[in-house]
Amino acid sequence: VQLQASGGGLVQAGGSLRLSCTASGRTFSSYGMGWFRQAPGKGREFVVGISPGGGSTYYADSVKGRFTISRDNTKNTVYLQMNSLKPEDTAVYYCAASGDSDYDDPYEYTYWGQGTLVTVSS
């Protein structure tokens, strides 16, 4: 599975962005998907996860109520809608594909996209 993330950019605090991650291959619907982020000088941090069918979602406390993950298995794409962005959301965002457990554990993910940079200005 190859993952291609897009949609990053520069936005003012309080603004919104939508990230997309499109997968190659015919088995996308069998993978749990997640988004992680890495800010400069910091480790990789779990953001959100979604089960293969989309029926279950998981959020880091820092983004609950502001971010929404969704997926369209007919398009092999997972989305991350980010609202009410804060400067502390600035990071490179990575999508990843996993099994269907421990969504907040990066070691559970087998495939990773290349990352897309989100910069939130104050």
Salt bridges, closest charged atoms under 4 A:
GLU45 OE1 - ARG37 NE 2.83
ASP61 OD1 - LYS64 NZ 3.13
ASP89 OD1 - ARG37 NH1 2.88
ASP89 OD2 - ARG66 NH1 2.74
